[in-house]
């Protein structure tokens, strides 16, 4: 048995584009209105699709400003899943993306799939390297024209499900999300407008892949063959050291979340963010850790 832990630099490790393959005819689902929730540590755009035992709660979650989000799909049909790769596609925006999905449950007990590092447009470079120049690489923004064009989401689980969600135009819902994200950053004690004019964002001084190692895999979770995803946020001070660590979202067991903040506060160090005049300023670094066995 082999172990893997992975820090996802959301800017440098986006969704992976790959060659399209023939897929089964999807089950088409339509839904009600979108609901935007201003949570303490995320902005959540959610909508119910289908009915009865076939119902699916589709939730987009943003943990920081930008085009990268987490997808959560919850419902009885996702019971008895294991962590695996899935394929998603926004057909009017770009090619499919092959992403990791963790199995979990919502607070109300619904089984769910949690898909990390999704984008409307896949990035051309999914590779993490030990080259410091890649650690804070920026992705080109999606743009409002693409957001208005997006109206469908496809999900393919190998041998399990092929679904198509009829979203309607995502232009207006995503515009509302951007307002939520500005307010979210303000809640962290960070000047949201100042962050938009930074001359430099926080840059890791040491390889992010070394912050969480296979030796940090929680022992009991390993014995139970449990896997998980943890989304975290560090507030990085003007001196480049992390001032606080917050778990924005995590799959069970709780030991995954505990080990992430414990190790990041000890190991993560940065060149500080610089304001528009080149002066060190407090900022944030938000990303995710994936715990995988196999």
KOLRO-574169 format. One record per residue (C-alpha): residue number from 1; x, y, z. Coordinates in steps of 0.001 Angstrom, whole numbers, plus 500000, padded with zeros to 6 digits. Layout:
N
<NUM <X Y Z>>
...
% end
This chain:
294
<1 <500000 500000 500000>>
<2 <501361 503414 499080>>
<3 <500430 506771 500569>>
<4 <500076 510156 498957>>
<5 <499483 513625 500269>>
<6 <499277 516574 497951>>
<7 <499185 520307 498517>>
<8 <497200 521843 495695>>
<9 <498467 525261 494717>>
<10 <495158 526295 493260>>
<11 <496819 528805 490927>>
<12 <499457 526338 489808>>
<13 <497554 523052 489981>>
<14 <494237 523620 488230>>
<15 <491931 521194 486483>>
<16 <493518 518851 483976>>
<17 <492434 518917 480348>>
<18 <492588 515606 478506>>
<19 <491430 514026 475297>>
<20 <487687 513438 475064>>
<21 <486493 509828 475060>>
<22 <483115 508382 474091>>
<23 <480662 508660 476984>>
<24 <477290 507059 477702>>
<25 <474123 509033 477077>>
<26 <473744 511159 480233>>
<27 <470728 511428 482472>>
<28 <469499 515025 482085>>
<29 <468532 516881 485274>>
<30 <466735 520215 485584>>
<31 <466428 522246 488752>>
<32 <464952 525136 490644>>
<33 <466445 528561 491388>>
<34 <470006 529224 492535>>
<35 <470636 530037 496197>>
<36 <473731 532053 497173>>
<37 <474933 531512 500732>>
<38 <477434 533845 502423>>
<39 <479207 531355 504703>>
<40 <481934 532237 507215>>
<41 <484724 530790 505093>>
<42 <483276 530382 501620>>
<43 <480727 531568 499093>>
<44 <478320 528803 498143>>
<45 <476078 528714 495081>>
<46 <473607 525846 495364>>
<47 <470652 524408 493496>>
<48 <468433 521315 493756>>
<49 <468081 519088 490685>>
<50 <465686 516192 490165>>
<51 <463264 514818 492747>>
<52 <462806 511991 495237>>
<53 <465581 509420 495554>>
<54 <467107 510747 492318>>
<55 <467443 514313 493671>>
<56 <470892 515930 493609>>
<57 <472044 519009 495506>>
<58 <474655 520716 493334>>
<59 <476884 523174 495173>>
<60 <479706 525381 493887>>
<61 <482047 526553 496662>>
<62 <484682 529293 496448>>
<63 <487210 529535 499278>>
<64 <488969 532628 497930>>
<65 <488550 535104 495045>>
<66 <489327 533630 491635>>
<67 <488064 531157 489081>>
<68 <488815 527930 490981>>
<69 <485994 526332 492939>>
<70 <484999 523088 494619>>
<71 <481989 521106 493409>>
<72 <479823 519182 495853>>
<73 <477148 516787 494620>>
<74 <474927 515309 497311>>
<75 <472094 512788 497235>>
<76 <471208 509153 497823>>
<77 <472627 508131 494447>>
<78 <476160 508929 495739>>
<79 <476056 506452 498616>>
<80 <478827 503849 498957>>
<81 <481355 505786 496907>>
<82 <485126 505734 497337>>
<83 <487580 508461 496429>>
<84 <488287 508366 492699>>
<85 <488869 510429 489586>>
<86 <485809 511762 487760>>
<87 <485301 513716 484568>>
<88 <483406 516998 484502>>
<89 <482704 519249 481538>>
<90 <481173 522643 480869>>
<91 <480648 521898 477151>>
<92 <480096 525481 475983>>
<93 <483257 526677 477771>>
<94 <485971 524139 477071>>
<95 <487156 520508 477057>>
<96 <486543 517988 479870>>
<97 <488488 518035 483110>>
<98 <489640 514965 484988>>
<99 <489582 515718 488714>>
<100 <489810 513995 492083>>
<101 <486522 513344 493945>>
<102 <486443 512444 497624>>
<103 <483479 510618 499146>>
<104 <481853 512294 502140>>
<105 <478621 513269 503842>>
<106 <476916 516603 504430>>
<107 <475935 517756 507898>>
<108 <472415 516396 507287>>
<109 <473864 512946 506546>>
<110 <473449 513006 502763>>
<111 <476201 511108 500918>>
<112 <478237 513380 498665>>
<113 <481049 513658 496172>>
<114 <483517 516500 496785>>
<115 <485414 517517 493629>>
<116 <488322 519904 494092>>
<117 <490066 522426 491835>>
<118 <487351 522767 489190>>
<119 <487184 525663 486704>>
<120 <484858 526625 483889>>
<121 <487924 526485 481619>>
<122 <490647 523880 482296>>
<123 <494186 525143 482621>>
<124 <496805 523918 480140>>
<125 <499366 523110 482874>>
<126 <498382 520739 485712>>
<127 <501933 520018 486848>>
<128 <503401 520892 490232>>
<129 <507181 521109 490267>>
<130 <509897 522100 492707>>
<131 <510643 525155 490587>>
<132 <509808 528182 492799>>
<133 <508691 530127 489722>>
<134 <505620 527866 489492>>
<135 <504471 528125 493107>>
<136 <502437 531299 492686>>
<137 <501751 531152 488952>>
<138 <498630 533002 487862>>
<139 <495984 531500 485611>>
<140 <494259 533641 483004>>
<141 <490801 534703 484222>>
<142 <487814 533008 482633>>
<143 <486038 536243 481686>>
<144 <482385 537250 481832>>
<145 <481692 536247 478213>>
<146 <482497 532629 479008>>
<147 <480436 532767 482207>>
<148 <477361 533867 480237>>
<149 <477904 531060 477700>>
<150 <478072 528292 480313>>
<151 <474676 526627 480671>>
<152 <475398 522927 481243>>
<153 <477549 520733 483496>>
<154 <478367 517128 482698>>
<155 <479574 514567 485261>>
<156 <480912 511115 484393>>
<157 <481873 508562 487035>>
<158 <483489 505518 485508>>
<159 <480945 502708 485608>>
<160 <478588 504549 487973>>
<161 <476824 507611 486578>>
<162 <476646 510005 483673>>
<163 <474690 513144 484463>>
<164 <473986 516419 482690>>
<165 <472817 519389 484740>>
<166 <470895 522061 482835>>
<167 <472204 525171 484582>>
<168 <470892 528036 482477>>
<169 <473270 530933 481850>>
<170 <475793 531267 484693>>
<171 <476519 534942 484012>>
<172 <474250 536509 486640>>
<173 <474829 533882 489382>>
<174 <478617 534252 489049>>
<175 <478389 538038 489158>>
<176 <476633 537682 492523>>
<177 <479394 535310 493705>>
<178 <482064 537955 493041>>
<179 <480290 540387 495393>>
<180 <480187 537647 498022>>
<181 <483927 536979 497639>>
<182 <484799 540637 498214>>
<183 <482822 540575 501446>>
<184 <484410 537260 502423>>
<185 <487945 538695 502290>>
<186 <486832 541663 504392>>
<187 <485602 539241 507083>>
<188 <489137 537850 507301>>
<189 <490410 541269 508359>>
<190 <491988 541877 504952>>
<191 <491376 544926 502719>>
<192 <489581 543371 499719>>
<193 <490205 546324 497422>>
<194 <493862 546488 498436>>
<195 <494270 542833 497506>>
<196 <493131 543631 493966>>
<197 <496033 546051 493464>>
<198 <498865 544026 495017>>
<199 <502174 544272 493196>>
<200 <503031 540782 494518>>
<201 <501063 538041 496247>>
<202 <502533 535876 499042>>
<203 <505101 533491 497521>>
<204 <506155 530287 499331>>
<205 <509806 530241 500375>>
<206 <509869 526452 500589>>
<207 <508286 523814 498353>>
<208 <504555 523547 499285>>
<209 <504667 519812 498600>>
<210 <506927 519479 501671>>
<211 <504479 521132 504059>>
<212 <502397 517957 504452>>
<213 <504164 514608 503959>>
<214 <503080 510974 503857>>
<215 <504419 510654 507403>>
<216 <501736 513111 508514>>
<217 <498861 510850 507380>>
<218 <496651 510412 510475>>
<219 <497282 506925 511841>>
<220 <493669 505951 512560>>
<221 <492505 507224 509167>>
<222 <495209 505099 507560>>
<223 <494090 502000 509468>>
<224 <490510 502638 508302>>
<225 <491633 503315 504676>>
<226 <490022 506766 504891>>
<227 <490849 509463 502343>>
<228 <490008 513130 502366>>
<229 <490250 516724 501164>>
<230 <490990 519695 503414>>
<231 <490620 523318 502265>>
<232 <492633 525765 504354>>
<233 <493456 529468 504590>>
<234 <496575 531024 506034>>
<235 <496729 534701 506957>>
<236 <500268 535710 505993>>
<237 <501727 538633 507903>>
<238 <503920 541425 506505>>
<239 <506953 539442 507722>>
<240 <505934 536403 505629>>
<241 <505044 534119 508530>>
<242 <501584 532577 508876>>
<243 <499633 534383 511582>>
<244 <496691 531988 511640>>
<245 <495352 528866 509949>>
<246 <491652 528298 509295>>
<247 <490033 525140 507961>>
<248 <487469 526301 505426>>
<249 <486086 522855 504616>>
<250 <487138 519273 505272>>
<251 <485921 515738 504827>>
<252 <485841 513420 507828>>
<253 <487556 512306 509988>>
<254 <488484 515513 511900>>
<255 <492098 514325 512229>>
<256 <492717 515381 508604>>
<257 <491894 519000 509432>>
<258 <493925 518988 512641>>
<259 <497117 517725 511064>>
<260 <496903 520259 508217>>
<261 <496849 523374 510410>>
<262 <499376 521924 512876>>
<263 <501951 521260 510153>>
<264 <501321 524363 508029>>
<265 <501840 526741 510940>>
<266 <505204 525068 511610>>
<267 <506457 524620 508034>>
<268 <504924 527169 505659>>
<269 <506917 530365 505110>>
<270 <506481 533092 502496>>
<271 <507820 536163 500854>>
<272 <505165 538631 502001>>
<273 <502605 540239 499747>>
<274 <503448 543747 498519>>
<275 <500957 546560 498095>>
<276 <500775 548689 494955>>
<277 <503696 550793 496243>>
<278 <505887 547763 496985>>
<279 <505427 547755 500769>>
<280 <504922 544478 502716>>
<281 <501283 543947 503617>>
<282 <499150 541263 505263>>
<283 <497444 538911 502816>>
<284 <496203 535341 502588>>
<285 <497170 532010 501038>>
<286 <494283 529594 500497>>
<287 <494635 526125 499006>>
<288 <493860 522466 499684>>
<289 <495456 519210 500811>>
<290 <494396 515831 499488>>
<291 <495012 512644 501492>>
<292 <495046 509565 499251>>
<293 <495867 505888 499804>>
<294 <496953 503954 496733>>
% end
